Amino acid sequence: MSQSHQQREGAKQPERFDPARAARLDDPQRLVYLPPARIADLLDVRQGIVLDFGTGTGSYALPLARLLPRVQMFALDEQPEMLALLRAKLAADPHDNVKPIVPSELESLAGRIDRVLAINVLHEIGDRDLQSIPRLLAPHGEALFIDWNADVERPVGPPSGHVYGVAEAKARLTRFGFATKTVELFAYHYAILCSV
C-alpha cells in the first residue's frame, strides 16, 4: 500500500482534491451559502490560535482572519500548489494573523490550538489524520467540522456518495474520540462542533 493511499485510508472521497480545480474553491457563492461571519460565531473564539485544517486556497482563512483580528490563523494544507495560491493572495492582501503551514510544522502546535476548523475536509481526510487532531487541541479546545451534506439535494459540491450525511459524520467523529456539542445545518452543509 502506498504512503498516499495509507494517508487517505478511511476517506469517503476516492481521490484527493485536484489543485487544477482550485478556482472552484474561490467561487464567491460559497461565501453566500456558507457565510464566514456565521463560521466565526460558531468558532466562538476572539483570541488564541485557530488551525484551518485543509485550508485549500485560504478562501475561508482570509475572511475569518479579518473578522477575528486577534486570532492567529494557521492555514494548513498538504498540497504545495494550494499553499502557493494562498501565499499569492497574502502577497496581494497581507494579513499579519495568517500563516500558511505544511503538515511537518504541526508538531510545534500540539496542545496549543484553541480551535480546529475543517471545512469540506471530513470526507477527504483519512483515519490517521483525523485521529491526529485531538492531540493538537489545547485543554478545552474544540474542533468545528463543516462539510457537504449528503442528506440534501445540492447543485454544487461532490456527489452525495462521496460525502457524509449528518448521522454518518457524527458516527465517524465519535469513533475518533470527538464528542458532538452542537449541530447546525446550512443550505448544503452541516456544521458539527466537537470537544474531545
Secondary structure, 3 states (H helix, E strand, C coil): CCHHHHHHCCCCCCCCCCHHHHHHHHCCCHHHHCCHHHHHHHHCCCCEEEEEECCCCCCCHHHHHHHCCCEEEEEECCCHHHHHHHHHHHHHCCCCCEEEECHHHHHHHCCCEEEEEEECCCCCCCHHHHHHHHHHEEEEEEEEEEEECCCCCCCCCCCHHHCCCHHHHHHHHHHCCCEEEEEEECCCEEEEEEEC
